[in-house]
Amino acid sequence: MTARRVLYFHTFVFFSFVTLSVGASLTFIFFPGLISFPHVIAASVLFLFGTITSWYLSGGCLFTAWENELREKERPGPSYDGVCFDRYAQHWFGIHVRPGVSKYIVIALFLLTIATGVLVG
């Protein structure tokens, strides 16, 4: 596995997460009987807890650590510091994200799904 492939996989996972979070919330609102509220809410709570726990235990995103470790093996030298979301938002789209904001975006997406499920369900 290369650092670039980890980056692609991480990007795919993140955009899938955003799509599923927003999609589940919209499904709760517009098609209330289509998906099971308790299962989606429980999964969201578990993934939120797992994400925050992994940030705490590893000091950041596991995918970013994996990407930087592989990048160091491929090309010795400094990798980027901080959150990959912040770096690639700037690098790919020219969007400056203040440090730490991306973690709140991830938490907000989990909470959006949980809150929508609780309020509509």
Residue frames as a rotation matrix with the C-alpha (Angstrom) as fourth column:
MET 1
0.587 0.809 0.000 0.00
0.809 -0.587 0.000 0.00
0.000 0.000 -1.000 0.00
THR 2
-0.480 -0.742 0.468 1.31
0.736 -0.631 -0.246 3.44
0.478 0.227 0.849 -0.87
ALA 3
-0.737 0.164 -0.656 0.69
0.384 -0.697 -0.606 6.78
-0.557 -0.698 0.450 0.84
ARG 4
-0.830 0.432 -0.353 -1.26
-0.557 -0.617 0.556 7.97
0.022 0.658 0.752 -2.21
ARG 5
-0.479 0.674 -0.563 -3.56
0.102 0.680 0.726 4.93
0.872 0.291 -0.394 -2.08
VAL 6
-0.506 0.282 -0.815 -4.17
0.862 0.126 -0.492 5.51
-0.036 -0.951 -0.306 1.62
LEU 7
-0.843 0.184 -0.506 -5.04
-0.116 -0.980 -0.164 9.11
-0.526 -0.080 0.847 0.78
TYR 8
-0.693 0.612 -0.380 -7.49
-0.494 -0.019 0.869 7.97
0.525 0.790 0.316 -1.92
PHE 9
-0.399 0.528 -0.749 -9.04
0.578 0.780 0.242 5.43
0.712 -0.336 -0.617 0.42
HIS 10
-0.659 0.092 -0.746 -9.29
0.655 -0.418 -0.630 8.01
-0.370 -0.904 0.215 3.21
THR 11
-0.869 0.342 -0.357 -10.92
-0.445 -0.856 0.263 10.51
-0.216 0.387 0.897 0.85
PHE 12
-0.534 0.686 -0.495 -13.40
-0.163 0.490 0.856 7.85
0.830 0.538 -0.150 -0.31
VAL 13
-0.420 0.348 -0.838 -14.24
0.837 0.505 -0.210 6.92
0.350 -0.790 -0.503 3.30
PHE 14
-0.795 0.084 -0.601 -14.69
0.303 -0.803 -0.513 10.57
-0.525 -0.590 0.613 4.30
PHE 15
-0.770 0.530 -0.355 -16.94
-0.635 -0.578 0.513 11.48
0.067 0.621 0.781 1.37
SER 16
-0.447 0.622 -0.643 -18.94
0.200 0.770 0.605 8.27
0.872 0.142 -0.468 1.88
PHE 17
-0.581 0.179 -0.794 -19.37
0.811 0.049 -0.583 9.24
-0.065 -0.983 -0.174 5.53
VAL 18
-0.851 0.269 -0.450 -20.58
-0.210 -0.961 -0.178 12.73
-0.480 -0.057 0.875 4.57
THR 19
-0.648 0.614 -0.451 -22.97
-0.537 0.052 0.842 11.29
0.541 0.787 0.296 1.98
LEU 20
-0.410 0.488 -0.770 -24.35
0.518 0.820 0.243 8.68
0.750 -0.299 -0.589 4.37
SER 21
-0.734 0.097 -0.672 -24.73
0.605 -0.355 -0.713 11.14
-0.308 -0.930 0.202 7.22
VAL 22
-0.761 0.460 -0.458 -26.59
-0.519 -0.854 0.004 13.72
-0.389 0.241 0.889 5.17
GLY 23
-0.599 0.525 -0.605 -28.49
-0.422 0.435 0.796 11.02
0.681 0.731 -0.039 3.26
ALA 24
-0.584 0.379 -0.718 -29.65
0.695 0.690 -0.201 9.28
0.419 -0.617 -0.667 6.44
SER 25
-0.761 0.286 -0.582 -30.79
0.263 -0.684 -0.680 12.59
-0.593 -0.671 0.446 7.91
LEU 26
-0.670 0.521 -0.529 -32.76
-0.738 -0.543 0.400 13.48
-0.079 0.658 0.749 4.77
THR 27
-0.586 0.446 -0.676 -34.21
-0.014 0.829 0.559 9.97
0.810 0.337 -0.480 4.67
PHE 28
-0.734 0.310 -0.604 -35.34
0.671 0.195 -0.715 10.32
-0.104 -0.931 -0.351 8.29
ILE 29
-0.688 0.438 -0.579 -37.12
-0.192 -0.879 -0.437 13.56
-0.700 -0.189 0.688 7.40
PHE 30
-0.390 0.518 -0.761 -38.67
-0.913 -0.326 0.246 12.75
-0.120 0.791 0.600 4.01
PHE 31
0.095 0.392 -0.915 -39.12
-0.453 0.836 0.311 8.96
0.887 0.385 0.257 4.23
PRO 32
-0.027 -0.186 0.982 -39.53
-0.989 -0.141 -0.054 8.25
0.149 -0.972 -0.180 7.96
GLY 33
0.653 0.364 0.664 -40.37
-0.550 0.831 0.086 4.55
-0.521 -0.421 0.743 7.67
LEU 34
0.772 -0.306 -0.557 -37.70
-0.451 0.352 -0.820 3.62
0.447 0.884 0.134 5.16
ILE 35
-0.191 -0.885 -0.425 -34.77
-0.017 0.436 -0.900 2.98
0.981 -0.165 -0.098 7.52
SER 36
0.473 0.359 -0.805 -34.68
0.696 0.408 0.591 1.84
0.540 -0.840 -0.057 11.12
PHE 37
0.625 -0.171 0.761 -34.15
-0.359 -0.929 0.087 4.77
0.693 -0.328 -0.642 13.46
PRO 38
0.876 -0.274 0.398 -32.74
-0.358 0.183 0.915 2.79
-0.324 -0.944 0.062 16.40
HIS 39
0.630 -0.661 0.407 -30.17
0.700 0.710 0.070 0.95
-0.336 0.241 0.911 14.28
VAL 40
0.338 -0.498 0.798 -28.87
0.578 -0.559 -0.594 4.04
0.742 0.663 0.099 12.50
ILE 41
0.699 -0.054 0.713 -28.78
-0.482 -0.772 0.415 6.05
0.527 -0.634 -0.566 15.74
ALA 42
0.870 -0.382 0.314 -26.96
-0.059 0.550 0.833 3.25
-0.490 -0.743 0.455 17.57
ALA 43
0.471 -0.719 0.511 -24.45
0.882 0.377 -0.283 2.86
0.010 0.584 0.812 14.72
SER 44
0.437 -0.272 0.857 -23.87
0.186 -0.905 -0.382 6.63
0.880 0.327 -0.345 14.65
VAL 45
0.835 -0.117 0.538 -23.29
-0.542 -0.350 0.764 6.76
0.099 -0.929 -0.356 18.41
LEU 46
0.759 -0.565 0.324 -20.87
0.344 0.770 0.537 3.81
-0.553 -0.296 0.779 18.22
PHE 47
0.349 -0.641 0.683 -18.94
0.870 -0.049 -0.491 5.29
0.348 0.766 0.540 15.29
LEU 48
0.617 -0.103 0.780 -18.82
-0.192 -0.981 0.022 8.70
0.763 -0.163 -0.625 16.98
PHE 49
0.867 -0.284 0.409 -17.45
-0.387 0.131 0.913 7.11
-0.313 -0.950 0.003 20.16
GLY 50
0.610 -0.648 0.456 -14.96
0.673 0.728 0.134 5.05
-0.419 0.225 0.880 18.14
THR 51
0.460 -0.414 0.785 -13.79
0.570 -0.541 -0.619 8.07
0.681 0.732 -0.013 16.16
ILE 52
0.680 -0.173 0.713 -13.25
-0.508 -0.812 0.288 10.25
0.529 -0.558 -0.639 19.22
THR 53
0.840 -0.381 0.385 -11.53
-0.121 0.561 0.819 7.38
-0.528 -0.735 0.426 21.04
SER 54
0.520 -0.680 0.518 -9.18
0.853 0.450 -0.265 6.77
-0.053 0.579 0.814 18.11
TRP 55
0.513 -0.329 0.793 -8.33
0.103 -0.893 -0.437 10.50
0.852 0.306 -0.424 17.99
TYR 56
0.779 -0.166 0.605 -7.55
-0.621 -0.345 0.704 10.43
0.092 -0.924 -0.371 21.69
LEU 57
0.763 -0.456 0.457 -5.49
0.120 0.796 0.594 7.22
-0.635 -0.399 0.662 21.61
SER 58
0.327 -0.651 0.685 -3.55
0.937 0.319 -0.144 7.93
-0.125 0.689 0.714 18.43
GLY 59
-0.334 -0.464 -0.821 -3.25
0.431 -0.849 0.304 11.70
-0.838 -0.252 0.483 18.74
GLY 60
-0.435 0.240 -0.868 -5.21
-0.722 -0.668 0.177 12.26
-0.537 0.704 0.464 15.53
CYS 61
0.603 0.710 -0.363 -6.76
-0.770 0.398 -0.499 10.53
-0.210 0.580 0.787 12.59
LEU 62
0.288 -0.466 0.837 -5.58
-0.030 0.869 0.494 6.96
-0.957 -0.168 0.236 12.06
PHE 63
0.754 0.026 0.657 -5.65
0.633 0.238 -0.736 7.37
-0.176 0.971 0.163 8.27
THR 64
0.869 -0.457 0.188 -3.45
-0.365 -0.850 -0.380 10.47
0.334 0.262 -0.906 8.45
ALA 65
0.348 -0.756 0.555 -0.95
-0.707 0.177 0.685 8.67
-0.616 -0.631 -0.472 10.67
TRP 66
0.390 -0.133 0.911 -0.93
0.390 0.920 -0.033 5.72
-0.834 0.369 0.411 8.26
GLU 67
0.911 -0.009 0.413 -0.51
0.387 -0.335 -0.859 8.00
0.146 0.942 -0.302 5.24
ASN 68
0.716 -0.665 0.210 2.38
-0.681 -0.732 0.004 9.90
0.151 -0.146 -0.978 6.86
GLU 69
0.305 -0.592 0.746 4.09
-0.384 0.640 0.665 6.68
-0.871 -0.490 -0.032 7.94
LEU 70
0.503 -0.069 0.861 3.98
0.677 0.651 -0.343 5.32
-0.537 0.756 0.375 4.40
ARG 71
0.950 -0.160 0.269 5.06
0.063 -0.745 -0.664 8.67
0.306 0.647 -0.698 2.94
GLU 72
0.550 -0.780 0.298 8.09
-0.759 -0.318 0.568 8.66
-0.348 -0.538 -0.767 5.28
LYS 73
0.205 -0.452 0.868 9.05
0.131 0.892 0.433 5.17
-0.970 0.025 0.242 4.04
GLU 74
0.667 0.127 0.735 8.62
0.720 0.144 -0.678 6.18
-0.192 0.981 0.004 0.40
ARG 75
0.244 -0.559 0.793 10.43
0.350 -0.711 -0.609 9.52
0.904 0.426 0.022 0.67
PRO 76
0.002 -0.289 -0.957 12.34
1.000 -0.004 0.004 10.22
-0.005 -0.957 0.289 3.85
GLY 77
-0.850 -0.219 0.480 11.76
0.224 -0.973 -0.048 13.74
0.477 0.067 0.876 5.05
PRO 78
-0.855 0.514 -0.075 9.10
-0.114 -0.327 -0.938 15.70
-0.506 -0.793 0.339 6.83
SER 79
-0.481 0.829 0.285 5.43
0.796 0.276 0.539 14.95
0.368 0.486 -0.793 6.22
TYR 80
-0.314 0.428 0.847 2.73
-0.189 -0.903 0.386 17.47
0.930 -0.039 0.364 6.90
ASP 81
-0.961 0.078 -0.264 1.52
0.274 0.174 -0.946 18.11
-0.028 -0.982 -0.189 10.42
GLY 82
-0.632 0.770 -0.084 -2.07
-0.648 -0.585 -0.488 18.51
-0.426 -0.254 0.869 11.46
VAL 83
0.002 0.808 0.590 -5.31
0.004 0.590 -0.808 17.20
-1.000 0.004 -0.002 10.08
CYS 84
-0.728 -0.325 0.604 -5.42
0.533 0.286 0.797 15.93
-0.431 0.902 -0.035 6.51
PHE 85
0.270 0.912 0.309 -8.83
0.953 -0.209 -0.217 17.56
-0.133 0.354 -0.926 5.91
ASP 86
0.660 -0.074 -0.748 -7.32
0.113 -0.974 0.196 20.99
-0.743 -0.214 -0.634 6.61
ARG 87
-0.364 -0.920 -0.144 -4.32
-0.099 -0.116 0.988 20.35
-0.926 0.374 -0.049 4.40
TYR 88
-0.734 0.046 0.678 -6.16
0.618 0.461 0.637 18.92
-0.284 0.886 -0.366 1.42
ALA 89
0.481 0.873 -0.084 -9.00
0.784 -0.471 -0.405 21.45
-0.393 0.129 -0.910 1.54
GLN 90
0.464 -0.421 -0.779 -6.32
-0.263 -0.906 0.333 24.10
-0.846 0.050 -0.531 1.04
HIS 91
-0.551 -0.820 0.154 -4.20
-0.149 0.279 0.949 22.05
-0.821 0.500 -0.276 -1.39
TRP 92
-0.660 0.318 0.680 -7.00
0.703 0.580 0.411 20.80
-0.264 0.750 -0.607 -3.66
PHE 93
0.182 0.914 0.362 -9.72
0.958 -0.248 0.143 23.47
0.220 0.321 -0.921 -3.36
GLY 94
-0.540 -0.478 0.692 -7.97
0.342 -0.876 -0.338 26.57
0.769 0.054 0.637 -2.02
ILE 95
0.562 0.782 0.270 -10.21
-0.053 -0.292 0.955 26.57
0.826 -0.551 -0.122 1.06
HIS 96
-0.609 -0.755 0.244 -8.50
-0.264 -0.098 -0.960 27.61
0.748 -0.649 -0.140 4.26
VAL 97
0.567 0.716 -0.406 -9.83
0.157 0.390 0.907 25.68
0.808 -0.578 0.108 7.26
ARG 98
0.188 -0.495 0.848 -8.74
-0.861 -0.498 -0.099 26.90
0.472 -0.712 -0.520 10.66
PRO 99
-0.696 -0.541 -0.472 -6.92
-0.259 0.802 -0.538 24.26
0.669 -0.253 -0.699 12.73
GLY 100
-0.951 0.287 0.114 -9.31
0.012 0.404 -0.914 22.06
-0.309 -0.868 -0.388 14.70
VAL 101
-0.319 0.892 -0.320 -12.46
-0.848 -0.420 -0.323 23.03
-0.422 0.168 0.891 12.80
SER 102
-0.313 0.186 -0.932 -12.48
-0.706 0.611 0.359 19.83
0.636 0.770 -0.060 10.74
LYS 103
-0.944 0.001 -0.331 -12.86
0.207 0.783 -0.586 17.72
0.259 -0.622 -0.739 13.89
TYR 104
-0.633 0.756 -0.164 -15.97
-0.201 -0.365 -0.909 19.72
-0.747 -0.543 0.383 14.75
ILE 105
-0.237 0.528 -0.816 -17.30
-0.971 -0.096 0.220 19.14
0.038 0.844 0.535 11.24
VAL 106
-0.646 -0.052 -0.762 -16.95
-0.186 0.978 0.091 15.36
0.741 0.200 -0.642 11.68
ILE 107
-0.916 0.316 -0.248 -18.61
0.336 0.265 -0.904 15.48
-0.220 -0.911 -0.349 15.10
ALA 108
-0.496 0.757 -0.426 -21.40
-0.603 -0.653 -0.457 17.71
-0.624 0.030 0.781 13.74
LEU 109
-0.368 0.350 -0.861 -22.12
-0.796 0.361 0.487 15.22
0.481 0.865 0.145 10.95
PHE 110
-0.803 0.098 -0.588 -22.47
0.317 0.905 -0.283 12.39
0.505 -0.413 -0.758 13.46
LEU 111
-0.803 0.482 -0.350 -24.67
0.229 -0.294 -0.928 14.56
-0.550 -0.826 0.126 15.67
LEU 112
-0.556 0.605 -0.569 -26.80
-0.821 -0.508 0.262 15.59
-0.131 0.613 0.779 12.67
THR 113
-0.458 0.347 -0.819 -27.70
-0.286 0.814 0.505 11.97
0.842 0.466 -0.273 12.01
ILE 114
-0.775 0.131 -0.618 -28.28
0.583 0.524 -0.621 11.21
0.242 -0.842 -0.483 15.69
ALA 115
-0.795 0.471 -0.383 -30.37
-0.099 -0.723 -0.684 14.35
-0.599 -0.506 0.621 16.35
THR 116
-0.498 0.624 -0.602 -32.46
-0.845 -0.195 0.497 13.91
0.193 0.757 0.625 13.21
GLY 117
-0.534 0.259 -0.805 -33.14
0.043 0.959 0.280 10.28
0.844 0.115 -0.523 14.07
VAL 118
-0.804 0.222 -0.551 -34.13
0.585 0.136 -0.799 11.14
-0.102 -0.965 -0.240 17.64
LEU 119
-0.732 0.510 -0.451 -36.33
-0.329 -0.845 -0.422 14.09
-0.596 -0.161 0.786 16.67
VAL 120
-0.360 0.600 -0.714 -38.08
-0.889 0.010 0.457 12.46
0.281 0.800 0.530 13.73
GLY 121
-0.575 0.066 -0.815 -38.13
0.016 0.997 0.070 8.93
0.818 0.027 -0.575 15.12
